[in-house]
Amino acid sequence: MASSMGISLLTENEYRALQELGEFDTTTSSWLRTPREVRDRGGAIFGDLRFGRVFVYHSGAESYYAARGFRGKLKV
């Protein structure tokens, strides 16, 4: 979906940098760009901000969180 919109998902490092600009995903979480070796095994990563710190988690890409949003970037 992100590719069809012309954007790229944020990497874990980019997501951590975003969280330094403000507080995002304090009540939700967002899918992040997942390394190929994890995706090849059916996994995916997502992140959120809780208790004043950024957490990055893993889950199956087809998990019940399939409706979760994602964080992306657009180069102009």
VOGU-3710 file (C-alpha; in Angstrom, 3 decimals, decimal comma):
1> massmgisll> 0,000/0,000/0,000  2,782/2,430/0,903  4,474/1,876/-2,464  1,242/2,601/-4,322  1,082/5,906/-2,413  4,672/6,739/-3,399  6,064/6,550/0,141  8,490/4,305/2,020  7,880/2,884/5,481  10,107/4,293/8,204
11> teneyralqe> 12,968/2,133/9,415  13,413/1,528/13,124  16,103/4,237/13,279  13,932/6,731/11,385  11,023/5,971/13,710  13,188/6,637/16,762  14,295/9,950/15,177  10,644/10,863/14,510  9,835/10,325/18,178  12,443/12,960/19,062
21> lgefdtttss> 10,335/15,540/17,184  7,162/14,878/19,167  5,082/12,160/20,762  3,574/9,784/18,210  1,761/6,489/18,686  1,048/7,032/22,366  -2,212/5,056/22,210  -1,658/3,101/18,984  1,278/1,510/17,203  2,526/1,629/13,619
31> wlrtprevrd> 4,089/-0,903/11,268  7,694/-0,123/10,347  9,961/-1,205/7,509  11,060/-4,707/8,377  14,427/-6,179/7,389  14,168/-8,724/4,549  15,488/-11,597/6,687  12,599/-11,077/9,133  9,969/-10,665/6,376  11,231/-13,839/4,666
41> rggaifgdlr> 10,337/-15,705/7,855  6,853/-14,197/8,009  7,607/-11,542/10,614  7,115/-7,798/10,790  8,058/-5,032/13,244  6,044/-2,172/14,689  6,668/0,582/17,189  4,998/2,871/19,685  5,770/5,332/22,479  4,910/4,294/26,031
51> fgrvfvyhsg> 6,152/5,468/29,419  8,309/8,107/27,749  10,293/5,654/25,619  10,131/4,111/22,161  9,383/0,405/21,923  9,828/-1,720/18,818  8,118/-5,108/18,751  7,729/-8,022/16,370  4,745/-9,997/15,225  3,669/-12,201/12,382
61> aesyyaargf> 2,919/-10,122/9,299  -0,491/-11,785/9,043  -1,333/-11,249/12,711  -4,597/-9,866/14,034  -2,888/-6,470/13,932  -3,186/-6,476/10,133  -5,321/-3,311/10,284  -2,576/-1,341/12,112  -1,413/1,835/10,385  2,132/2,524/9,281
71> rgklkv> 4,624/5,374/9,423  6,120/6,472/6,136  8,218/9,109/4,470  7,801/10,976/1,226  10,792/12,409/-0,604  10,076/15,578/-2,553
//
